[in-house]
Amino acid sequence: MRANDCDILIAGGGLVGLSLALALSGSGLRVRLVDQAPATSAERPADERHLALNEVSCRILTQLGILPTLGAAAAPIRAIHVSSAGEFGVTHWSAAENGRERFGVVVPARRLLQELQRAVLARSDVELVAPASVRDVRPAADSLSAQVDAGAAEMDTVNARLLVIADGADSALRTAAGIGAQRHDYERSAICCALTPERDHQGTAYERFTRSGPVALLPQAQGRCGAIFVVETAKAGRLMALPDSDYLAELQQAFGYRLGRLREAGLRVSYPLRRMLAERLVAPRQVLIGNAAQAVHPVGAQGFNLGLRDAAALAQALLESHRQGADPGAPALLDRYAAARQADRAATTGLSHALALGTAMRGPAAGWLRSVALIAADRIEPLAEHLLLGGMGYRGNTPALARGAHS
C-alpha cells in the first residue's frame, strides 16, 4: 500500500465522520478523514446548536472516551416537558419516576466537535486532511481511486477499499455515486442560541409546539439553556436582525413563562429546515452515513443521534470484517449494513417527519388531536415506555458500542 493510500476514506469531518474515525482507530485499519472545513473548530463557522444526546448516544460517546471529557458541559436531562401553545394537552416525563438517572444529556455542538477533533488528532492511525475535498471517485473490483484536493495545486490520488460519504445533506459525492434523494422543504428555519432563564431549569428539556414550529429550551450548565426557535423562513431574517432584548421578547411570547423571563441571549445562528432521505445507502465501494444518508427536522432531537448510530453500526461491521480478514468494501458487507439500519432509519425519519407536519397543522380538530396525543403519551404507560425507549435510541439493532441493559 502506498504511503497516501488507506483502507477507509471518510469524506466529511463533522460530528458523525469524526465519531466513525475514532471508533475505527486502534483496529489496524488505516483511516484517512477528509473535510472541507478547517481542521480546528475555532476556524469554522459558529455553531450555536445544543444537541440533546439520548442514552444510546451517551453510551457510544462514553465507549469512545468522549463523554467523560465533556464534564459539566454535558448537562443531564432529568425530565421532559412537551406542550402545545393554546391547547390543553401536556406530556411530562420524569427520569426518576421511570427508574432512570437521566434520559440523556445536552451538549454544545461546538464543544463536542472540539473533543472529537482532539481525540482523532491524537490517533496515529487516523490522518485528518483539512481543508480538502474528495472528488472524481472511481470504483474498481477490489478498491477505488479518488482525488483529494487540498487547494493550491495540491491534488493526491488516493486508493482506498471503502469510501464513507459523511459530507452532509447536500452531498455532491452522493449525487456522483448515482444515489437519488427524496426532499421536502418545511419552509421553516431554526434560530439557535444560548440564554439564561429566570428560574432554575432543574434539568428539564422543554419543547412547545406553536403554529410556526416547535420552540425548545434545553438544560445547560450554570443555569443556562440552549434555545431552538423554529419560525417561518420568511420571518427568520427579521428575527435574526433584532436586538437581543427584542428577540427575547419574541421568543418569550412563543415559549411562555414556565421558566420566568428569558435573559442574556448569546450569539444567534439560523439554519433552514429541510428533509432529505437518500434512496439507498450504498453504491460500489461507497456507503452513506449521517446527514448524507438522511437529514431530519429537529423536532424530537433525533438528527445527530441517528447519525451517530449510523457511525457506530458501520464501525461494528467494519471491525468484525477486519478481524475476519475480509474486504471492508465488499458488496455483501455493505448490503448487510444497509439492511441492519433499515428499521431504525425508517422509524426515526418517519416519526420526525410526521411530528413536523402534525405539529404545524392548523384548526380546532388538529389542536384537539394534538392535545389528546400529548395526554395519551403522558398517561398511557405502555405508550410512554415505547416512546421513551425510542427517543432514547433503542430502535432496531442497538450498535455494539451502546449495548447494555437499558433499565
C-alpha positions, 0 to 999 in steps of 0.5 A: 500500500502506498504511503497516501493510500488507506483502507477507509476514506471518510469524506466529511469531518463533522460530528458523525465522520469524526465519531466513525474515525475514532471508533475505527482507530486502534483496529489496524485499519488505516483511516484517512478523514477528509473535510472541507472545513478547517481542521480546528473548530475555532476556524469554522463557522459558529455553531450555536446548536445544543444537541440533546444526546439520548442514552444510546448516544451517551453510551457510544460517546462514553465507549469512545472516551468522549463523554467523560471529557465533556464534564459539566458541559454535558448537562443531564436531562432529568425530565421532559416537558412537551406542550402545545401553545393554546391547547390543553394537552401536556406530556411530562416525563420524569427520569426518576419516576421511570427508574432512570438517572437521566434520559440523556444529556445536552451538549454544545455542538461546538464543544463536542466537535472540539473533543472529537477533533482532539481525540482523532488528532491524537490517533496515529492511525487516523490522518485528518486532511483539512481543508480538502475535498474528495472528488472524481471517485472511481470504483474498481473490483477490489478498491477505488481511486479518488482525488483529494484536493487540498487547494493550491495545486495540491491534488493526491490520488488516493486508493482506498477499499471503502469510501464513507460519504459523511459530507452532509445533506447536500452531498455532491459525492452522493449525487456522483455515486448515482444515489437519488434523494427524496426532499421536502422543504418545511419552509421553516428555519431554526434560530439557535442560541444560548440564554439564561432563564429566570428560574432554575431549569432543574434539568428539564428539556422543554419543547412547545409546539406553536403554529410556526414550529416547535420552540425548545429550551434545553438544560445547560450548565450554570443555569443556562439553556440552549434555545431552538426557535423554529419560525417561518423562513420568511420571518427568520431574517427579521428575527435574526436582525433584532436586538437581543432584548427584542428577540427575547421578547419574541421568543418569550411570547412563543415559549411562555413563562414556565421558566420566568423571563428569558435573559442574556441571549448569546450569539444567534445562528439560523439554519433552514429546515429541510428533509432529505432521505437518500434512496439507498445507502450504498453504491460500489465501494461507497456507503452513506452515513449521517446527514448524507444518508438522511437529514431530519427536522429537529423536532424530537432531537433525533438528527445527530443521534441517528447519525451517530448510530449510523457511525457506530453500526458501520464501525461494528461491521467494519471491525468484525470484517477486519478481524475476519480478514475480509474486504471492508468494501465488499458488496455483501458487507455493505448490503448487510449494513444497509439492511441492519439500519433499515428499521431504525432509519425508517422509524426515526425519519418517519416519526420526525417527519410526521411530528413536523407536519402534525405539529404545524397543522392548523384548526380546532380538530388538529389542536384537539388531536394534538392535545389528546396525543400529548395526554395519551403519551403522558398517561398511557404507560405502555405508550410512554415506555415505547416512546421513551425507549425510542427517543432514547435510541433503542430502535432496531439493532442497538450498535455494539458500542451502546449495548447494555441493559437499558433499565 
